[in-house]
Amino acid sequence: MIVAEPPPPVGNASPTGCGGSSPPAGKKSQWPEVLGWMATPAAQKIAHERPDVAVEVLPQGTRIEPDGFNTARVRVHIDNSGYVSQIPEIG
């Protein structure tokens, strides 16, 4: 598993939320635009847009223990070639 450390906030960017459970006002909760991207750029984009969450990159077939919804986590699922295979979202 790769965990991307979020970079420090840059500028006054204020992305809009989209779908999922209710994130804090003005914060995204899903990243459909990174579907099909390579893992590293996808994780970096998410970490840049939401520096308040931990980004976990999980290879296809990784067994995930149910540990409940976590508003401080985004899991990025990748296929065997390293491309994002599911829309990453908070949880």
PyMOL Python script that loads the backbone (N, CA, C, O; Angstrom):
from pymol import cmd

cmd.read_pdbstr("""\
ATOM      1  N   MET A   1       0.847  -1.167   0.000  1.00  0.00           N
ATOM      2  CA  MET A   1       0.000   0.000   0.000  1.00  0.00           C
ATOM      3  C   MET A   1       0.890   1.226   0.000  1.00  0.00           C
ATOM      4  O   MET A   1       1.890   1.277   0.715  1.00  0.00           O
ATOM      5  N   ILE A   2       0.523   2.221  -0.808  1.00  0.00           N
ATOM      6  CA  ILE A   2       1.229   3.487  -0.874  1.00  0.00           C
ATOM      7  C   ILE A   2       0.340   4.526  -0.209  1.00  0.00           C
ATOM      8  O   ILE A   2      -0.843   4.626  -0.532  1.00  0.00           O
ATOM      9  N   VAL A   3       0.890   5.288   0.701  1.00  0.00           N
ATOM     10  CA  VAL A   3       0.127   6.369   1.331  1.00  0.00           C
ATOM     11  C   VAL A   3       0.799   7.672   0.946  1.00  0.00           C
ATOM     12  O   VAL A   3       1.965   7.898   1.267  1.00  0.00           O
ATOM     13  N   ALA A   4       0.053   8.536   0.250  1.00  0.00           N
ATOM     14  CA  ALA A   4       0.591   9.820  -0.168  1.00  0.00           C
ATOM     15  C   ALA A   4       0.385  10.836   0.941  1.00  0.00           C
ATOM     16  O   ALA A   4      -0.738  11.062   1.391  1.00  0.00           O
ATOM     17  N   GLU A   5       1.465  11.438   1.371  1.00  0.00           N
ATOM     18  CA  GLU A   5       1.354  12.491   2.375  1.00  0.00           C
ATOM     19  C   GLU A   5       0.844  13.735   1.676  1.00  0.00           C
ATOM     20  O   GLU A   5       1.369  14.114   0.629  1.00  0.00           O
ATOM     21  N   PRO A   6      -0.174  14.378   2.240  1.00  0.00           N
ATOM     22  CA  PRO A   6      -0.709  15.565   1.594  1.00  0.00           C
ATOM     23  C   PRO A   6       0.281  16.714   1.595  1.00  0.00           C
ATOM     24  O   PRO A   6       0.979  16.943   2.583  1.00  0.00           O
ATOM     25  N   PRO A   7       0.341  17.456   0.453  1.00  0.00           N
ATOM     26  CA  PRO A   7       1.224  18.612   0.406  1.00  0.00           C
ATOM     27  C   PRO A   7       0.589  19.773   1.156  1.00  0.00           C
ATOM     28  O   PRO A   7      -0.605  19.736   1.452  1.00  0.00           O
ATOM     29  N   PRO A   8       1.375  20.811   1.469  1.00  0.00           N
ATOM     30  CA  PRO A   8       0.783  21.972   2.132  1.00  0.00           C
ATOM     31  C   PRO A   8      -0.187  22.667   1.187  1.00  0.00           C
ATOM     32  O   PRO A   8      -0.014  22.588  -0.030  1.00  0.00           O
ATOM     33  N   PRO A   9      -1.218  23.354   1.721  1.00  0.00           N
ATOM     34  CA  PRO A   9      -2.179  24.055   0.874  1.00  0.00           C
ATOM     35  C   PRO A   9      -1.479  25.107   0.018  1.00  0.00           C
ATOM     36  O   PRO A   9      -0.522  25.749   0.449  1.00  0.00           O
ATOM     37  N   VAL A  10      -1.987  25.267  -1.216  1.00  0.00           N
ATOM     38  CA  VAL A  10      -1.426  26.239  -2.138  1.00  0.00           C
ATOM     39  C   VAL A  10      -2.528  27.199  -2.554  1.00  0.00           C
ATOM     40  O   VAL A  10      -3.585  26.762  -3.009  1.00  0.00           O
ATOM     41  N   GLY A  11      -2.304  28.490  -2.409  1.00  0.00           N
ATOM     42  CA  GLY A  11      -3.264  29.490  -2.865  1.00  0.00           C
ATOM     43  C   GLY A  11      -4.584  29.418  -2.127  1.00  0.00           C
ATOM     44  O   GLY A  11      -4.681  28.846  -1.041  1.00  0.00           O
ATOM     45  N   ASN A  12      -5.604  30.012  -2.740  1.00  0.00           N
ATOM     46  CA  ASN A  12      -6.937  30.052  -2.157  1.00  0.00           C
ATOM     47  C   ASN A  12      -7.913  29.212  -2.951  1.00  0.00           C
ATOM     48  O   ASN A  12      -9.092  29.554  -3.032  1.00  0.00           O
ATOM     49  N   ALA A  13      -7.450  28.115  -3.543  1.00  0.00           N
ATOM     50  CA  ALA A  13      -8.334  27.261  -4.346  1.00  0.00           C
ATOM     51  C   ALA A  13      -9.477  26.749  -3.491  1.00  0.00           C
ATOM     52  O   ALA A  13      -9.285  26.375  -2.334  1.00  0.00           O
ATOM     53  N   SER A  14     -10.659  26.737  -4.065  1.00  0.00           N
ATOM     54  CA  SER A  14     -11.833  26.291  -3.333  1.00  0.00           C
ATOM     55  C   SER A  14     -12.660  25.375  -4.217  1.00  0.00           C
ATOM     56  O   SER A  14     -13.672  25.808  -4.768  1.00  0.00           O
ATOM     57  N   PRO A  15     -12.240  24.072  -4.373  1.00  0.00           N
ATOM     58  CA  PRO A  15     -12.986  23.157  -5.222  1.00  0.00           C
ATOM     59  C   PRO A  15     -14.376  22.906  -4.653  1.00  0.00           C
ATOM     60  O   PRO A  15     -14.599  23.002  -3.446  1.00  0.00           O
ATOM     61  N   THR A  16     -15.288  22.588  -5.534  1.00  0.00           N
ATOM     62  CA  THR A  16     -16.656  22.327  -5.088  1.00  0.00           C
ATOM     63  C   THR A  16     -16.831  20.866  -4.741  1.00  0.00           C
ATOM     64  O   THR A  16     -16.144  20.004  -5.290  1.00  0.00           O
ATOM     65  N   GLY A  17     -17.732  20.590  -3.848  1.00  0.00           N
ATOM     66  CA  GLY A  17     -18.029  19.216  -3.464  1.00  0.00           C
ATOM     67  C   GLY A  17     -18.813  18.527  -4.560  1.00  0.00           C
ATOM     68  O   GLY A  17     -19.442  19.182  -5.391  1.00  0.00           O
ATOM     69  N   CYS A  18     -18.775  17.188  -4.561  1.00  0.00           N
ATOM     70  CA  CYS A  18     -19.576  16.459  -5.525  1.00  0.00           C
ATOM     71  C   CYS A  18     -19.888  15.085  -4.978  1.00  0.00           C
ATOM     72  O   CYS A  18     -18.978  14.306  -4.698  1.00  0.00           O
ATOM     73  N   GLY A  19     -21.148  14.782  -4.825  1.00  0.00           N
ATOM     74  CA  GLY A  19     -21.627  13.455  -4.455  1.00  0.00           C
ATOM     75  C   GLY A  19     -21.158  12.956  -3.110  1.00  0.00           C
ATOM     76  O   GLY A  19     -20.572  13.704  -2.327  1.00  0.00           O
ATOM     77  N   GLY A  20     -21.421  11.671  -2.841  1.00  0.00           N
ATOM     78  CA  GLY A  20     -21.004  11.032  -1.601  1.00  0.00           C
ATOM     79  C   GLY A  20     -21.717  11.601  -0.401  1.00  0.00           C
ATOM     80  O   GLY A  20     -22.731  12.287  -0.535  1.00  0.00           O
ATOM     81  N   SER A  21     -21.185  11.315   0.784  1.00  0.00           N
ATOM     82  CA  SER A  21     -21.777  11.889   1.982  1.00  0.00           C
ATOM     83  C   SER A  21     -21.408  13.359   2.034  1.00  0.00           C
ATOM     84  O   SER A  21     -20.642  13.838   1.197  1.00  0.00           O
ATOM     85  N   SER A  22     -21.932  14.062   2.986  1.00  0.00           N
ATOM     86  CA  SER A  22     -21.763  15.507   3.043  1.00  0.00           C
ATOM     87  C   SER A  22     -20.379  15.897   3.545  1.00  0.00           C
ATOM     88  O   SER A  22     -20.106  15.837   4.744  1.00  0.00           O
ATOM     89  N   PRO A  23     -19.497  16.300   2.612  1.00  0.00           N
ATOM     90  CA  PRO A  23     -18.195  16.784   3.049  1.00  0.00           C
ATOM     91  C   PRO A  23     -18.351  18.206   3.558  1.00  0.00           C
ATOM     92  O   PRO A  23     -19.393  18.827   3.344  1.00  0.00           O
ATOM     93  N   PRO A  24     -17.328  18.736   4.234  1.00  0.00           N
ATOM     94  CA  PRO A  24     -17.394  20.136   4.654  1.00  0.00           C
ATOM     95  C   PRO A  24     -17.665  21.028   3.439  1.00  0.00           C
ATOM     96  O   PRO A  24     -17.251  20.703   2.326  1.00  0.00           O
ATOM     97  N   ALA A  25     -18.344  22.128   3.646  1.00  0.00           N
ATOM     98  CA  ALA A  25     -18.723  23.025   2.563  1.00  0.00           C
ATOM     99  C   ALA A  25     -17.526  23.373   1.687  1.00  0.00           C
ATOM    100  O   ALA A  25     -16.466  23.742   2.191  1.00  0.00           O
ATOM    101  N   GLY A  26     -17.703  23.253   0.373  1.00  0.00           N
ATOM    102  CA  GLY A  26     -16.667  23.611  -0.581  1.00  0.00           C
ATOM    103  C   GLY A  26     -15.565  22.594  -0.756  1.00  0.00           C
ATOM    104  O   GLY A  26     -14.571  22.885  -1.420  1.00  0.00           O
ATOM    105  N   LYS A  27     -15.705  21.399  -0.179  1.00  0.00           N
ATOM    106  CA  LYS A  27     -14.648  20.390  -0.300  1.00  0.00           C
ATOM    107  C   LYS A  27     -15.162  19.186  -1.080  1.00  0.00           C
ATOM    108  O   LYS A  27     -16.283  18.726  -0.864  1.00  0.00           O
ATOM    109  N   LYS A  28     -14.336  18.684  -1.981  1.00  0.00           N
ATOM    110  CA  LYS A  28     -14.713  17.536  -2.798  1.00  0.00           C
ATOM    111  C   LYS A  28     -14.759  16.257  -1.977  1.00  0.00           C
ATOM    112  O   LYS A  28     -14.066  16.120  -0.969  1.00  0.00           O
ATOM    113  N   SER A  29     -15.591  15.320  -2.431  1.00  0.00           N
ATOM    114  CA  SER A  29     -15.650  14.014  -1.785  1.00  0.00           C
ATOM    115  C   SER A  29     -15.430  12.884  -2.789  1.00  0.00           C
ATOM    116  O   SER A  29     -15.284  11.730  -2.387  1.00  0.00           O
ATOM    117  N   GLN A  30     -15.402  13.193  -4.087  1.00  0.00           N
ATOM    118  CA  GLN A  30     -15.157  12.201  -5.133  1.00  0.00           C
ATOM    119  C   GLN A  30     -14.274  12.820  -6.215  1.00  0.00           C
ATOM    120  O   GLN A  30     -14.277  14.034  -6.421  1.00  0.00           O
ATOM    121  N   TRP A  31     -13.517  11.956  -6.906  1.00  0.00           N
ATOM    122  CA  TRP A  31     -12.630  12.407  -7.972  1.00  0.00           C
ATOM    123  C   TRP A  31     -12.823  11.557  -9.227  1.00  0.00           C
ATOM    124  O   TRP A  31     -11.935  10.781  -9.579  1.00  0.00           O
ATOM    125  N   PRO A  32     -13.968  11.686  -9.913  1.00  0.00           N
ATOM    126  CA  PRO A  32     -14.196  10.882 -11.116  1.00  0.00           C
ATOM    127  C   PRO A  32     -13.220  11.222 -12.235  1.00  0.00           C
ATOM    128  O   PRO A  32     -12.980  10.392 -13.112  1.00  0.00           O
ATOM    129  N   GLU A  33     -12.659  12.417 -12.221  1.00  0.00           N
ATOM    130  CA  GLU A  33     -11.750  12.834 -13.288  1.00  0.00           C
ATOM    131  C   GLU A  33     -10.445  12.043 -13.286  1.00  0.00           C
ATOM    132  O   GLU A  33      -9.752  12.036 -14.303  1.00  0.00           O
ATOM    133  N   VAL A  34     -10.079  11.376 -12.188  1.00  0.00           N
ATOM    134  CA  VAL A  34      -8.815  10.633 -12.147  1.00  0.00           C
ATOM    135  C   VAL A  34      -8.978   9.165 -12.541  1.00  0.00           C
ATOM    136  O   VAL A  34      -7.996   8.424 -12.568  1.00  0.00           O
ATOM    137  N   LEU A  35     -10.185   8.743 -12.843  1.00  0.00           N
ATOM    138  CA  LEU A  35     -10.416   7.363 -13.289  1.00  0.00           C
ATOM    139  C   LEU A  35      -9.594   7.116 -14.554  1.00  0.00           C
ATOM    140  O   LEU A  35      -9.725   7.850 -15.533  1.00  0.00           O
ATOM    141  N   GLY A  36      -8.757   6.096 -14.536  1.00  0.00           N
ATOM    142  CA  GLY A  36      -7.900   5.785 -15.672  1.00  0.00           C
ATOM    143  C   GLY A  36      -6.527   6.435 -15.608  1.00  0.00           C
ATOM    144  O   GLY A  36      -5.676   6.147 -16.449  1.00  0.00           O
ATOM    145  N   TRP A  37      -6.291   7.307 -14.627  1.00  0.00           N
ATOM    146  CA  TRP A  37      -4.974   7.928 -14.454  1.00  0.00           C
ATOM    147  C   TRP A  37      -4.025   6.927 -13.809  1.00  0.00           C
ATOM    148  O   TRP A  37      -4.465   5.932 -13.232  1.00  0.00           O
ATOM    149  N   MET A  38      -2.727   7.188 -13.905  1.00  0.00           N
ATOM    150  CA  MET A  38      -1.732   6.444 -13.145  1.00  0.00           C
ATOM    151  C   MET A  38      -1.898   6.808 -11.669  1.00  0.00           C
ATOM    152  O   MET A  38      -2.363   7.901 -11.343  1.00  0.00           O
ATOM    153  N   ALA A  39      -1.517   5.890 -10.779  1.00  0.00           N
ATOM    154  CA  ALA A  39      -1.746   6.048  -9.340  1.00  0.00           C
ATOM    155  C   ALA A  39      -1.107   7.302  -8.746  1.00  0.00           C
ATOM    156  O   ALA A  39      -1.767   8.033  -8.007  1.00  0.00           O
ATOM    157  N   THR A  40       0.154   7.563  -9.053  1.00  0.00           N
ATOM    158  CA  THR A  40       0.855   8.679  -8.411  1.00  0.00           C
ATOM    159  C   THR A  40       0.233  10.036  -8.739  1.00  0.00           C
ATOM    160  O   THR A  40      -0.047  10.802  -7.817  1.00  0.00           O
ATOM    161  N   PRO A  41       0.002  10.370 -10.024  1.00  0.00           N
ATOM    162  CA  PRO A  41      -0.624  11.664 -10.298  1.00  0.00           C
ATOM    163  C   PRO A  41      -2.024  11.775  -9.694  1.00  0.00           C
ATOM    164  O   PRO A  41      -2.419  12.853  -9.250  1.00  0.00           O
ATOM    165  N   ALA A  42      -2.773  10.680  -9.673  1.00  0.00           N
ATOM    166  CA  ALA A  42      -4.119  10.698  -9.088  1.00  0.00           C
ATOM    167  C   ALA A  42      -4.039  10.993  -7.592  1.00  0.00           C
ATOM    168  O   ALA A  42      -4.776  11.836  -7.081  1.00  0.00           O
ATOM    169  N   ALA A  43      -3.142  10.299  -6.892  1.00  0.00           N
ATOM    170  CA  ALA A  43      -2.983  10.519  -5.451  1.00  0.00           C
ATOM    171  C   ALA A  43      -2.509  11.940  -5.158  1.00  0.00           C
ATOM    172  O   ALA A  43      -2.947  12.552  -4.184  1.00  0.00           O
ATOM    173  N   GLN A  44      -1.618  12.464  -5.995  1.00  0.00           N
ATOM    174  CA  GLN A  44      -1.123  13.823  -5.797  1.00  0.00           C
ATOM    175  C   GLN A  44      -2.234  14.852  -5.995  1.00  0.00           C
ATOM    176  O   GLN A  44      -2.327  15.817  -5.237  1.00  0.00           O
ATOM    177  N   LYS A  45      -3.074  14.653  -7.006  1.00  0.00           N
ATOM    178  CA  LYS A  45      -4.187  15.581  -7.256  1.00  0.00           C
ATOM    179  C   LYS A  45      -5.146  15.592  -6.071  1.00  0.00           C
ATOM    180  O   LYS A  45      -5.561  16.654  -5.607  1.00  0.00           O
ATOM    181  N   ILE A  46      -5.495  14.401  -5.585  1.00  0.00           N
ATOM    182  CA  ILE A  46      -6.423  14.305  -4.459  1.00  0.00           C
ATOM    183  C   ILE A  46      -5.814  14.967  -3.218  1.00  0.00           C
ATOM    184  O   ILE A  46      -6.484  15.736  -2.529  1.00  0.00           O
ATOM    185  N   ALA A  47      -4.546  14.666  -2.939  1.00  0.00           N
ATOM    186  CA  ALA A  47      -3.872  15.246  -1.776  1.00  0.00           C
ATOM    187  C   ALA A  47      -3.774  16.765  -1.889  1.00  0.00           C
ATOM    188  O   ALA A  47      -3.867  17.472  -0.886  1.00  0.00           O
ATOM    189  N   HIS A  48      -3.587  17.263  -3.107  1.00  0.00           N
ATOM    190  CA  HIS A  48      -3.511  18.711  -3.312  1.00  0.00           C
ATOM    191  C   HIS A  48      -4.874  19.367  -3.063  1.00  0.00           C
ATOM    192  O   HIS A  48      -4.957  20.427  -2.442  1.00  0.00           O
ATOM    193  N   GLU A  49      -5.938  18.723  -3.555  1.00  0.00           N
ATOM    194  CA  GLU A  49      -7.278  19.289  -3.412  1.00  0.00           C
ATOM    195  C   GLU A  49      -7.869  19.101  -2.018  1.00  0.00           C
ATOM    196  O   GLU A  49      -8.711  19.887  -1.581  1.00  0.00           O
ATOM    197  N   ARG A  50      -7.421  18.048  -1.318  1.00  0.00           N
ATOM    198  CA  ARG A  50      -7.915  17.784   0.038  1.00  0.00           C
ATOM    199  C   ARG A  50      -6.740  17.464   0.951  1.00  0.00           C
ATOM    200  O   ARG A  50      -6.543  16.302   1.306  1.00  0.00           O
ATOM    201  N   PRO A  51      -5.947  18.475   1.343  1.00  0.00           N
ATOM    202  CA  PRO A  51      -4.784  18.225   2.196  1.00  0.00           C
ATOM    203  C   PRO A  51      -5.159  17.711   3.583  1.00  0.00           C
ATOM    204  O   PRO A  51      -4.289  17.307   4.354  1.00  0.00           O
ATOM    205  N   ASP A  52      -6.447  17.726   3.899  1.00  0.00           N
ATOM    206  CA  ASP A  52      -6.909  17.272   5.214  1.00  0.00           C
ATOM    207  C   ASP A  52      -7.192  15.776   5.259  1.00  0.00           C
ATOM    208  O   ASP A  52      -7.604  15.271   6.303  1.00  0.00           O
ATOM    209  N   VAL A  53      -6.984  15.044   4.155  1.00  0.00           N
ATOM    210  CA  VAL A  53      -7.249  13.606   4.147  1.00  0.00           C
ATOM    211  C   VAL A  53      -5.989  12.814   3.807  1.00  0.00           C
ATOM    212  O   VAL A  53      -5.074  13.325   3.162  1.00  0.00           O
ATOM    213  N   ALA A  54      -5.958  11.564   4.250  1.00  0.00           N
ATOM    214  CA  ALA A  54      -4.880  10.639   3.883  1.00  0.00           C
ATOM    215  C   ALA A  54      -5.314   9.903   2.624  1.00  0.00           C
ATOM    216  O   ALA A  54      -6.455   9.452   2.528  1.00  0.00           O
ATOM    217  N   VAL A  55      -4.416   9.783   1.667  1.00  0.00           N
ATOM    218  CA  VAL A  55      -4.709   9.087   0.421  1.00  0.00           C
ATOM    219  C   VAL A  55      -4.005   7.738   0.461  1.00  0.00           C
ATOM    220  O   VAL A  55      -2.785   7.668   0.614  1.00  0.00           O
ATOM    221  N   GLU A  56      -4.784   6.667   0.322  1.00  0.00           N
ATOM    222  CA  GLU A  56      -4.238   5.308   0.309  1.00  0.00           C
ATOM    223  C   GLU A  56      -4.391   4.735  -1.089  1.00  0.00           C
ATOM    224  O   GLU A  56      -5.487   4.745  -1.649  1.00  0.00           O
ATOM    225  N   VAL A  57      -3.294   4.233  -1.658  1.00  0.00           N
ATOM    226  CA  VAL A  57      -3.332   3.587  -2.969  1.00  0.00           C
ATOM    227  C   VAL A  57      -3.308   2.088  -2.737  1.00  0.00           C
ATOM    228  O   VAL A  57      -2.378   1.563  -2.124  1.00  0.00           O
ATOM    229  N   LEU A  58      -4.338   1.395  -3.231  1.00  0.00           N
ATOM    230  CA  LEU A  58      -4.482  -0.041  -3.000  1.00  0.00           C
ATOM    231  C   LEU A  58      -4.498  -0.811  -4.314  1.00  0.00           C
ATOM    232  O   LEU A  58      -5.315  -0.522  -5.188  1.00  0.00           O
ATOM    233  N   PRO A  59      -3.609  -1.783  -4.465  1.00  0.00           N
ATOM    234  CA  PRO A  59      -3.609  -2.620  -5.658  1.00  0.00           C
ATOM    235  C   PRO A  59      -4.879  -3.467  -5.743  1.00  0.00           C
ATOM    236  O   PRO A  59      -5.494  -3.800  -4.730  1.00  0.00           O
ATOM    237  N   GLN A  60      -5.251  -3.803  -6.973  1.00  0.00           N
ATOM    238  CA  GLN A  60      -6.401  -4.649  -7.226  1.00  0.00           C
ATOM    239  C   GLN A  60      -6.271  -5.947  -6.422  1.00  0.00           C
ATOM    240  O   GLN A  60      -5.206  -6.562  -6.387  1.00  0.00           O
ATOM    241  N   GLY A  61      -7.357  -6.347  -5.785  1.00  0.00           N
ATOM    242  CA  GLY A  61      -7.365  -7.583  -5.027  1.00  0.00           C
ATOM    243  C   GLY A  61      -6.936  -7.436  -3.578  1.00  0.00           C
ATOM    244  O   GLY A  61      -6.936  -8.415  -2.831  1.00  0.00           O
ATOM    245  N   THR A  62      -6.566  -6.215  -3.166  1.00  0.00           N
ATOM    246  CA  THR A  62      -6.176  -5.998  -1.774  1.00  0.00           C
ATOM    247  C   THR A  62      -7.366  -6.255  -0.873  1.00  0.00           C
ATOM    248  O   THR A  62      -8.454  -5.727  -1.101  1.00  0.00           O
ATOM    249  N   ARG A  63      -7.158  -7.054   0.136  1.00  0.00           N
ATOM    250  CA  ARG A  63      -8.230  -7.349   1.088  1.00  0.00           C
ATOM    251  C   ARG A  63      -8.333  -6.192   2.078  1.00  0.00           C
ATOM    252  O   ARG A  63      -7.354  -5.815   2.721  1.00  0.00           O
ATOM    253  N   ILE A  64      -9.532  -5.641   2.184  1.00  0.00           N
ATOM    254  CA  ILE A  64      -9.752  -4.495   3.068  1.00  0.00           C
ATOM    255  C   ILE A  64     -10.654  -4.924   4.204  1.00  0.00           C
ATOM    256  O   ILE A  64     -11.776  -5.385   3.992  1.00  0.00           O
ATOM    257  N   GLU A  65     -10.143  -4.765   5.414  1.00  0.00           N
ATOM    258  CA  GLU A  65     -10.951  -5.075   6.597  1.00  0.00           C
ATOM    259  C   GLU A  65     -11.988  -3.969   6.786  1.00  0.00           C
ATOM    260  O   GLU A  65     -11.654  -2.787   6.703  1.00  0.00           O
ATOM    261  N   PRO A  66     -13.234  -4.341   7.038  1.00  0.00           N
ATOM    262  CA  PRO A  66     -14.241  -3.304   7.258  1.00  0.00           C
ATOM    263  C   PRO A  66     -13.937  -2.539   8.550  1.00  0.00           C
ATOM    264  O   PRO A  66     -13.945  -3.105   9.643  1.00  0.00           O
ATOM    265  N   ASP A  67     -13.673  -1.265   8.400  1.00  0.00           N
ATOM    266  CA  ASP A  67     -13.367  -0.450   9.573  1.00  0.00           C
ATOM    267  C   ASP A  67     -14.226   0.807   9.622  1.00  0.00           C
ATOM    268  O   ASP A  67     -13.919   1.757  10.342  1.00  0.00           O
ATOM    269  N   GLY A  68     -15.292   0.797   8.857  1.00  0.00           N
ATOM    270  CA  GLY A  68     -16.229   1.915   8.900  1.00  0.00           C
ATOM    271  C   GLY A  68     -15.843   3.067   7.995  1.00  0.00           C
ATOM    272  O   GLY A  68     -14.741   3.115   7.449  1.00  0.00           O
ATOM    273  N   PHE A  69     -16.767   3.981   7.851  1.00  0.00           N
ATOM    274  CA  PHE A  69     -16.582   5.169   7.033  1.00  0.00           C
ATOM    275  C   PHE A  69     -15.611   6.106   7.739  1.00  0.00           C
ATOM    276  O   PHE A  69     -15.744   6.356   8.937  1.00  0.00           O
ATOM    277  N   ASN A  70     -14.644   6.621   7.004  1.00  0.00           N
ATOM    278  CA  ASN A  70     -13.630   7.495   7.586  1.00  0.00           C
ATOM    279  C   ASN A  70     -13.536   8.760   6.737  1.00  0.00           C
ATOM    280  O   ASN A  70     -13.063   8.707   5.602  1.00  0.00           O
ATOM    281  N   THR A  71     -13.978   9.890   7.272  1.00  0.00           N
ATOM    282  CA  THR A  71     -13.981  11.147   6.527  1.00  0.00           C
ATOM    283  C   THR A  71     -12.587  11.723   6.310  1.00  0.00           C
ATOM    284  O   THR A  71     -12.431  12.720   5.605  1.00  0.00           O
ATOM    285  N   ALA A  72     -11.586  11.111   6.905  1.00  0.00           N
ATOM    286  CA  ALA A  72     -10.208  11.577   6.751  1.00  0.00           C
ATOM    287  C   ALA A  72      -9.398  10.665   5.839  1.00  0.00           C
ATOM    288  O   ALA A  72      -8.168  10.665   5.895  1.00  0.00           O
ATOM    289  N   ARG A  73     -10.089   9.875   4.986  1.00  0.00           N
ATOM    290  CA  ARG A  73      -9.384   8.904   4.126  1.00  0.00           C
ATOM    291  C   ARG A  73     -10.008   8.877   2.736  1.00  0.00           C
ATOM    292  O   ARG A  73     -11.225   8.979   2.577  1.00  0.00           O
ATOM    293  N   VAL A  74      -9.138   8.736   1.732  1.00  0.00           N
ATOM    294  CA  VAL A  74      -9.555   8.457   0.355  1.00  0.00           C
ATOM    295  C   VAL A  74      -8.745   7.255  -0.098  1.00  0.00           C
ATOM    296  O   VAL A  74      -7.516   7.266  -0.035  1.00  0.00           O
ATOM    297  N   ARG A  75      -9.433   6.227  -0.551  1.00  0.00           N
ATOM    298  CA  ARG A  75      -8.744   5.048  -1.087  1.00  0.00           C
ATOM    299  C   ARG A  75      -8.765   5.108  -2.607  1.00  0.00           C
ATOM    300  O   ARG A  75      -9.812   5.312  -3.221  1.00  0.00           O
ATOM    301  N   VAL A  76      -7.588   4.926  -3.203  1.00  0.00           N
ATOM    302  CA  VAL A  76      -7.433   4.919  -4.649  1.00  0.00           C
ATOM    303  C   VAL A  76      -7.134   3.482  -5.047  1.00  0.00           C
ATOM    304  O   VAL A  76      -6.058   2.963  -4.752  1.00  0.00           O
ATOM    305  N   HIS A  77      -8.083   2.842  -5.715  1.00  0.00           N
ATOM    306  CA  HIS A  77      -7.924   1.457  -6.152  1.00  0.00           C
ATOM    307  C   HIS A  77      -7.326   1.446  -7.554  1.00  0.00           C
ATOM    308  O   HIS A  77      -7.812   2.128  -8.457  1.00  0.00           O
ATOM    309  N   ILE A  78      -6.256   0.655  -7.719  1.00  0.00           N
ATOM    310  CA  ILE A  78      -5.581   0.596  -9.017  1.00  0.00           C
ATOM    311  C   ILE A  78      -5.602  -0.826  -9.568  1.00  0.00           C
ATOM    312  O   ILE A  78      -5.684  -1.798  -8.818  1.00  0.00           O
ATOM    313  N   ASP A  79      -5.526  -0.925 -10.902  1.00  0.00           N
ATOM    314  CA  ASP A  79      -5.487  -2.232 -11.548  1.00  0.00           C
ATOM    315  C   ASP A  79      -4.047  -2.744 -11.577  1.00  0.00           C
ATOM    316  O   ASP A  79      -3.145  -2.111 -11.028  1.00  0.00           O
ATOM    317  N   ASN A  80      -3.842  -3.886 -12.219  1.00  0.00           N
ATOM    318  CA  ASN A  80      -2.506  -4.507 -12.248  1.00  0.00           C
ATOM    319  C   ASN A  80      -1.475  -3.688 -13.012  1.00  0.00           C
ATOM    320  O   ASN A  80      -0.273  -3.910 -12.864  1.00  0.00           O
ATOM    321  N   SER A  81      -1.936  -2.740 -13.832  1.00  0.00           N
ATOM    322  CA  SER A  81      -1.022  -1.883 -14.591  1.00  0.00           C
ATOM    323  C   SER A  81      -0.740  -0.561 -13.892  1.00  0.00           C
ATOM    324  O   SER A  81       0.045   0.246 -14.390  1.00  0.00           O
ATOM    325  N   GLY A  82      -1.377  -0.328 -12.731  1.00  0.00           N
ATOM    326  CA  GLY A  82      -1.130   0.888 -11.974  1.00  0.00           C
ATOM    327  C   GLY A  82      -2.077   2.034 -12.288  1.00  0.00           C
ATOM    328  O   GLY A  82      -1.835   3.170 -11.882  1.00  0.00           O
ATOM    329  N   TYR A  83      -3.164   1.740 -13.016  1.00  0.00           N
ATOM    330  CA  TYR A  83      -4.139   2.772 -13.357  1.00  0.00           C
ATOM    331  C   TYR A  83      -5.326   2.734 -12.390  1.00  0.00           C
ATOM    332  O   TYR A  83      -5.730   1.660 -11.945  1.00  0.00           O
ATOM    333  N   VAL A  84      -5.879   3.897 -12.068  1.00  0.00           N
ATOM    334  CA  VAL A  84      -7.023   4.002 -11.179  1.00  0.00           C
ATOM    335  C   VAL A  84      -8.204   3.258 -11.811  1.00  0.00           C
ATOM    336  O   VAL A  84      -8.602   3.550 -12.938  1.00  0.00           O
ATOM    337  N   SER A  85      -8.757   2.293 -11.067  1.00  0.00           N
ATOM    338  CA  SER A  85      -9.809   1.428 -11.610  1.00  0.00           C
ATOM    339  C   SER A  85     -11.198   1.704 -11.037  1.00  0.00           C
ATOM    340  O   SER A  85     -12.188   1.172 -11.539  1.00  0.00           O
ATOM    341  N   GLN A  86     -11.282   2.529  -9.995  1.00  0.00           N
ATOM    342  CA  GLN A  86     -12.558   2.918  -9.392  1.00  0.00           C
ATOM    343  C   GLN A  86     -12.487   4.399  -9.055  1.00  0.00           C
ATOM    344  O   GLN A  86     -11.407   4.940  -8.817  1.00  0.00           O
ATOM    345  N   ILE A  87     -13.635   5.046  -9.038  1.00  0.00           N
ATOM    346  CA  ILE A  87     -13.662   6.465  -8.676  1.00  0.00           C
ATOM    347  C   ILE A  87     -13.279   6.606  -7.205  1.00  0.00           C
ATOM    348  O   ILE A  87     -13.966   6.073  -6.333  1.00  0.00           O
ATOM    349  N   PRO A  88     -12.183   7.322  -6.924  1.00  0.00           N
ATOM    350  CA  PRO A  88     -11.796   7.534  -5.528  1.00  0.00           C
ATOM    351  C   PRO A  88     -12.811   8.437  -4.827  1.00  0.00           C
ATOM    352  O   PRO A  88     -13.320   9.395  -5.409  1.00  0.00           O
ATOM    353  N   GLU A  89     -13.094   8.110  -3.562  1.00  0.00           N
ATOM    354  CA  GLU A  89     -14.014   8.924  -2.784  1.00  0.00           C
ATOM    355  C   GLU A  89     -13.666   8.850  -1.311  1.00  0.00           C
ATOM    356  O   GLU A  89     -12.998   7.923  -0.852  1.00  0.00           O
ATOM    357  N   ILE A  90     -14.139   9.856  -0.578  1.00  0.00           N
ATOM    358  CA  ILE A  90     -13.946   9.908   0.861  1.00  0.00           C
ATOM    359  C   ILE A  90     -14.585   8.658   1.478  1.00  0.00           C
ATOM    360  O   ILE A  90     -15.651   8.220   1.044  1.00  0.00           O
ATOM    361  N   GLY A  91     -13.945   8.106   2.462  1.00  0.00           N
ATOM    362  CA  GLY A  91     -14.541   6.989   3.182  1.00  0.00           C
ATOM    363  C   GLY A  91     -13.528   5.993   3.540  1.00  0.00           C
ATOM    364  O   GLY A  91     -13.852   4.976   4.154  1.00  0.00           O
TER     365      GLY A  91
END
""", "prot")
cmd.dss("prot")
cmd.show_as("cartoon", "prot")
cmd.util.cbc("prot")
cmd.orient("prot")
